[in-house]
């Protein structure tokens, strides 16, 4: 792996962590200053997960599809590089589903949104586990790819455990949140 690639990966991680810190600060600010009681009722972790998987990720999927379409208009329909592939044009469907389940239902603390969040985090955990196991069993794992998938595995396993805790689970199935 070249030095330039390592610098790009390192800076991407640094910007992502900075963005997540900014998002957490915004959530805590809204929690303390917003007049809506749902901000105070909803735990910070739930707000963070809903913001990342219910609003930001769907927005990125839709933006990538629009950019892919724009690039293909100028470079030709055969242009398939990086994340601008023909498959990227179907990703907005996943974005709409994530927005509806996690951005709308989970954000409003509906039980259907909770079930969707548990399924998404558990499915991503299983997918990351399969990727890690396949990389190790094939012997093709370099340190960067193994570290990326292992970090993704840890991230999603921790989210799944967080959602399955009785304190978080109970917030979604009370009479108060169903109203």
DRENKOL-859965 format. One record per residue (C-alpha): residue number from 1; z, y, x; residue in one letter. Coordinates in steps of 0.2 Angstrom, whole numbers, plus 5000, padded with zeros to 4 digits. Layout:
<atoms>
+-----+------+-------+------+------+
! pos !   up ! north ! east ! code !
+-----+------+-------+------+------+
! NUM !    Z !     Y !    X !    A !
...
+-----+------+-------+------+------+
</atoms>
This chain:
<atoms>
+-----+------+-------+------+------+
! pos !   up ! north ! east ! code !
+-----+------+-------+------+------+
!   1 ! 5000 !  5000 ! 5000 !    X !
!   2 ! 4995 !  5017 ! 5007 !    X !
!   3 ! 5006 !  5031 ! 5010 !    X !
!   4 ! 4997 !  5042 ! 4997 !    X !
!   5 ! 5000 !  5029 ! 4983 !    X !
!   6 ! 5019 !  5028 ! 4987 !    X !
!   7 ! 5020 !  5047 ! 4986 !    X !
!   8 ! 5011 !  5047 ! 4969 !    X !
!   9 ! 5023 !  5034 ! 4963 !    X !
!  10 ! 5038 !  5042 ! 4969 !    X !
!  11 ! 5033 !  5059 ! 4962 !    X !
!  12 ! 5029 !  5051 ! 4945 !    X !
!  13 ! 5046 !  5043 ! 4945 !    X !
!  14 ! 5055 !  5060 ! 4950 !    X !
!  15 ! 5045 !  5069 ! 4936 !    X !
!  16 ! 5049 !  5056 ! 4923 !    X !
!  17 ! 5068 !  5056 ! 4927 !    X !
!  18 ! 5068 !  5075 ! 4926 !    X !
!  19 ! 5059 !  5075 ! 4909 !    X !
!  20 ! 5071 !  5062 ! 4902 !    X !
!  21 ! 5086 !  5073 ! 4908 !    X !
!  22 ! 5078 !  5088 ! 4900 !    X !
!  23 ! 5076 !  5077 ! 4884 !    X !
!  24 ! 5094 !  5072 ! 4884 !    X !
!  25 ! 5100 !  5090 ! 4887 !    X !
!  26 ! 5089 !  5095 ! 4872 !    X !
!  27 ! 5097 !  5081 ! 4861 !    X !
!  28 ! 5114 !  5085 ! 4865 !    X !
!  29 ! 5111 !  5104 ! 4862 !    X !
!  30 ! 5104 !  5100 ! 4845 !    X !
!  31 ! 5118 !  5088 ! 4841 !    X !
!  32 ! 5131 !  5102 ! 4844 !    X !
!  33 ! 5121 !  5117 ! 4837 !    X !
!  34 ! 5110 !  5110 ! 4823 !    X !
!  35 ! 5116 !  5112 ! 4805 !    X !
!  36 ! 5109 !  5095 ! 4799 !    X !
!  37 ! 5123 !  5082 ! 4799 !    X !
!  38 ! 5111 !  5068 ! 4804 !    X !
!  39 ! 5111 !  5075 ! 4822 !    X !
!  40 ! 5130 !  5073 ! 4823 !    X !
!  41 ! 5130 !  5056 ! 4814 !    X !
!  42 ! 5116 !  5049 ! 4825 !    X !
!  43 ! 5122 !  5043 ! 4842 !    X !
!  44 ! 5113 !  5051 ! 4858 !    X !
!  45 ! 5105 !  5034 ! 4863 !    X !
!  46 ! 5097 !  5032 ! 4846 !    X !
!  47 ! 5090 !  5050 ! 4846 !    X !
!  48 ! 5084 !  5047 ! 4864 !    X !
!  49 ! 5075 !  5030 ! 4860 !    X !
!  50 ! 5068 !  5037 ! 4844 !    X !
!  51 ! 5061 !  5052 ! 4853 !    X !
!  52 ! 5053 !  5042 ! 4867 !    X !
!  53 ! 5046 !  5028 ! 4857 !    X !
!  54 ! 5044 !  5036 ! 4840 !    X !
!  55 ! 5037 !  5053 ! 4845 !    X !
!  56 ! 5032 !  5054 ! 4864 !    X !
!  57 ! 5024 !  5037 ! 4866 !    X !
!  58 ! 5013 !  5039 ! 4850 !    X !
!  59 ! 5008 !  5056 ! 4856 !    X !
!  60 ! 5003 !  5050 ! 4873 !    X !
!  61 ! 4993 !  5035 ! 4865 !    X !
!  62 ! 4984 !  5047 ! 4853 !    X !
!  63 ! 4981 !  5060 ! 4867 !    X !
!  64 ! 4974 !  5046 ! 4879 !    X !
!  65 ! 4962 !  5040 ! 4865 !    X !
!  66 ! 4956 !  5058 ! 4862 !    X !
!  67 ! 4954 !  5060 ! 4881 !    X !
!  68 ! 4945 !  5044 ! 4882 !    X !
!  69 ! 4933 !  5048 ! 4869 !    X !
!  70 ! 4929 !  5065 ! 4877 !    X !
!  71 ! 4926 !  5057 ! 4894 !    X !
!  72 ! 4915 !  5044 ! 4886 !    X !
!  73 ! 4905 !  5058 ! 4878 !    X !
!  74 ! 4901 !  5066 ! 4895 !    X !
!  75 ! 4901 !  5051 ! 4906 !    X !
!  76 ! 4893 !  5038 ! 4895 !    X !
!  77 ! 4901 !  5024 ! 4884 !    X !
!  78 ! 4901 !  5012 ! 4899 !    X !
!  79 ! 4914 !  5022 ! 4908 !    X !
!  80 ! 4929 !  5010 ! 4909 !    X !
!  81 ! 4941 !  5016 ! 4923 !    X !
!  82 ! 4960 !  5018 ! 4924 !    X !
!  83 ! 4967 !  5020 ! 4907 !    X !
!  84 ! 4951 !  5027 ! 4899 !    X !
!  85 ! 4944 !  5010 ! 4893 !    X !
!  86 ! 4937 !  5005 ! 4876 !    X !
!  87 ! 4953 !  4997 ! 4872 !    X !
!  88 ! 4962 !  5014 ! 4873 !    X !
!  89 ! 4952 !  5019 ! 4858 !    X !
!  90 ! 4962 !  5007 ! 4847 !    X !
!  91 ! 4979 !  5013 ! 4854 !    X !
!  92 ! 4982 !  5027 ! 4841 !    X !
!  93 ! 4984 !  5013 ! 4828 !    X !
!  94 ! 4999 !  5007 ! 4838 !    X !
!  95 ! 5005 !  5025 ! 4840 !    X !
!  96 ! 5004 !  5028 ! 4821 !    X !
!  97 ! 5014 !  5012 ! 4818 !    X !
!  98 ! 5027 !  5017 ! 4831 !    X !
!  99 ! 5028 !  5034 ! 4824 !    X !
! 100 ! 5031 !  5028 ! 4807 !    X !
! 101 ! 5044 !  5014 ! 4811 !    X !
! 102 ! 5053 !  5023 ! 4825 !    X !
! 103 ! 5049 !  5041 ! 4824 !    X !
! 104 ! 5052 !  5042 ! 4805 !    X !
! 105 ! 5063 !  5027 ! 4799 !    X !
! 106 ! 5073 !  5025 ! 4815 !    X !
! 107 ! 5075 !  5044 ! 4817 !    X !
! 108 ! 5082 !  5045 ! 4799 !    X !
! 109 ! 5093 !  5030 ! 4802 !    X !
! 110 ! 5085 !  5019 ! 4789 !    X !
! 111 ! 5089 !  5000 ! 4791 !    X !
! 112 ! 5070 !  4996 ! 4792 !    X !
! 113 ! 5069 !  5008 ! 4807 !    X !
! 114 ! 5084 !  4999 ! 4815 !    X !
! 115 ! 5076 !  4982 ! 4813 !    X !
! 116 ! 5059 !  4989 ! 4821 !    X !
! 117 ! 5069 !  4996 ! 4836 !    X !
! 118 ! 5077 !  4980 ! 4839 !    X !
! 119 ! 5061 !  4971 ! 4838 !    X !
! 120 ! 5052 !  4983 ! 4849 !    X !
! 121 ! 5065 !  4983 ! 4863 !    X !
! 122 ! 5067 !  4964 ! 4862 !    X !
! 123 ! 5048 !  4961 ! 4862 !    X !
! 124 ! 5046 !  4972 ! 4877 !    X !
! 125 ! 5061 !  4963 ! 4886 !    X !
! 126 ! 5052 !  4946 ! 4883 !    X !
! 127 ! 5035 !  4954 ! 4889 !    X !
! 128 ! 5043 !  4961 ! 4905 !    X !
! 129 ! 5052 !  4944 ! 4908 !    X !
! 130 ! 5036 !  4935 ! 4907 !    X !
! 131 ! 5027 !  4947 ! 4918 !    X !
! 132 ! 5041 !  4945 ! 4931 !    X !
! 133 ! 5041 !  4926 ! 4930 !    X !
! 134 ! 5022 !  4926 ! 4931 !    X !
! 135 ! 5022 !  4937 ! 4947 !    X !
! 136 ! 5035 !  4927 ! 4955 !    X !
! 137 ! 5028 !  4910 ! 4951 !    X !
! 138 ! 5010 !  4915 ! 4956 !    X !
! 139 ! 5016 !  4923 ! 4972 !    X !
! 140 ! 5007 !  4939 ! 4969 !    X !
! 141 ! 5022 !  4950 ! 4967 !    X !
! 142 ! 5022 !  4964 ! 4979 !    X !
! 143 ! 5038 !  4975 ! 4980 !    X !
! 144 ! 5031 !  4989 ! 4969 !    X !
! 145 ! 5025 !  4979 ! 4955 !    X !
! 146 ! 5040 !  4967 ! 4955 !    X !
! 147 ! 5051 !  4982 ! 4955 !    X !
! 148 ! 5042 !  4991 ! 4941 !    X !
! 149 ! 5042 !  4976 ! 4930 !    X !
! 150 ! 5060 !  4971 ! 4934 !    X !
! 151 ! 5066 !  4989 ! 4930 !    X !
! 152 ! 5056 !  4989 ! 4914 !    X !
! 153 ! 5065 !  4972 ! 4910 !    X !
! 154 ! 5082 !  4979 ! 4913 !    X !
! 155 ! 5078 !  4995 ! 4903 !    X !
! 156 ! 5073 !  4985 ! 4888 !    X !
! 157 ! 5087 !  4972 ! 4889 !    X !
! 158 ! 5100 !  4986 ! 4890 !    X !
! 159 ! 5092 !  4995 ! 4874 !    X !
! 160 ! 5092 !  4978 ! 4865 !    X !
! 161 ! 5111 !  4976 ! 4869 !    X !
! 162 ! 5114 !  4994 ! 4864 !    X !
! 163 ! 5106 !  4992 ! 4847 !    X !
! 164 ! 5115 !  4975 ! 4844 !    X !
! 165 ! 5132 !  4982 ! 4847 !    X !
! 166 ! 5142 !  4983 ! 4831 !    X !
! 167 ! 5145 !  5002 ! 4832 !    X !
! 168 ! 5127 !  5006 ! 4832 !    X !
! 169 ! 5122 !  4993 ! 4820 !    X !
! 170 ! 5135 !  4998 ! 4808 !    X !
! 171 ! 5128 !  5016 ! 4807 !    X !
! 172 ! 5111 !  5009 ! 4800 !    X !
! 173 ! 5119 !  4998 ! 4786 !    X !
! 174 ! 5132 !  5010 ! 4778 !    X !
! 175 ! 5129 !  5018 ! 4761 !    X !
! 176 ! 5130 !  5035 ! 4769 !    X !
! 177 ! 5114 !  5032 ! 4780 !    X !
! 178 ! 5105 !  5024 ! 4766 !    X !
! 179 ! 5105 !  5040 ! 4755 !    X !
+-----+------+-------+------+------+
</atoms>
